[in-house]
Amino acid sequence: MRGFGLVVAGVLAGAALVGGGVALADGLPWRGDAEIGYVKERRLIPAGYLSTNVVCPEGRQAVGGGYAHLGEHDRESPVIAEVSAPSNTSGDPGKVNNAWSLFFMNDKEDPTPVDVYVICAPIGG
């Protein structure tokens, strides 16, 4: 029963963040002088796989990220995000993570749209 309560609490917290945080954030444009901001871009996942990333502006590091599935939901052949993780565009593992990488699998015949996000903060901040 405790596990069920934790799942319900997690779902409610996630819904509050999505409903309040992302919806509110959509109304706030990126400002160069803001401490924390985000970049949102649209991708189209073809039938099969899509590996993509979203990059922070120069001088910023990735502190979070994710995606919003915009297409039709199908329990029989869902779109799956196999990877959603920080990365860097330099390829050097010692460098600051300046991007959010995602790897999607789409079992549908038709392409599916998603919005991909990276939350960015000043490097060293």
N, C-alpha and C positions, 0 to 999 in steps of 0.2 A: 504494500500500500504506500510506503514511503517513496518508492521509485515512481509510482504514478503521480504522487503529489509534486515531485521534482519535475516531471515531464510537463505537467499542467503549468507549473510556475514558469518553466522555460518558455513554453508556448506563449503565455501571457506577456512575459517580458519581451520576447521577440516581436510579438504583434505591436506592443507599445512602441518599440524602437522603429519598426517599419512604418507604423501609422503616424507617429509623431516626428521621429528623427529624420527619416529619408524624405517624407512628404514636406516637412519644413525646410530641409536642406535644399530641395529642388527649387524653392523660391529664393534662395540666397546664391547669387553669382559668385564665382571665384573672385576673391580680391587679393591682389598681390601683397597687401599689407596685413592681411588676416593671419593669425597664428596657425590655425587649422583650416583646411579647405578640402575640397574633393574634386576629382575629375570624373565625369560620366561620359561614356561613349556607347554607341549602339553597335552591335555585331549581329551578323546573320549566321547561324550555325547550319551548315549544309547537312544533308544526309551523310552520316558518318561521324567524322571528328573535326574539332576546331581547337587549335592551340593559339591563345592570344594573350596579350597583356595590355594594361593601361598604365601610362607613365606619368609620374609627378612632374611639375614644372622644375626647371633648374633650381638647385639650392634647397630642394625639399626631399624628404624621405617618406616612404610608404609606411604607415602605421596601422593600416587596415584596408579592407577591400571586400569585394563580393560581386554579386550579380542579382538581377531581377529578371525572372523568366517572363516574357511577354506573350509567348505563343500559346497555342491550345494545349491544355493538359490532358494527357492520355495515360491511364494507369498501365495499359498493356505495353506501350512503348514510350517510356518517359525520356525526357531529356535529362541527362545526368552530368553534374559537374564533378569530375573525378579529381580535379586539383583546383584549389583556391588558396593561394599562398603568396607571401612576399617574395620578391626577386629583384635582381638588378639587371640593367640592360648592358652592362659592361662585360658580363660573362666571368668576371673575377669575383670569386666567393668572398674575398676580403673587403669588397667595396660596400658602400651603404646601399640598402635596398631602396631603389627609387621607382619601383613598379609593383603592380599586383598581377600575377600570372594566373590564368585559368585554362583548364583543359576540359572541353565538353564532349559528350557522346550523344548523338542524335540518331535513334533507331527509326525515326519517321522517314517517309519518302520526301516530304517537303521540308524546306529550310525553316528554321525557327528563330525568331528575333529574341535577343536578350540585351539588357543594358548592363554594362560592366563598369565597376567603380574602383577607384583607389582613393583612400583618405590620406592626405599629405600634411606633414608638419615640417617646420624648419629643421634642417640637419643640425644635430647637436642639441635640439630643444627639448 
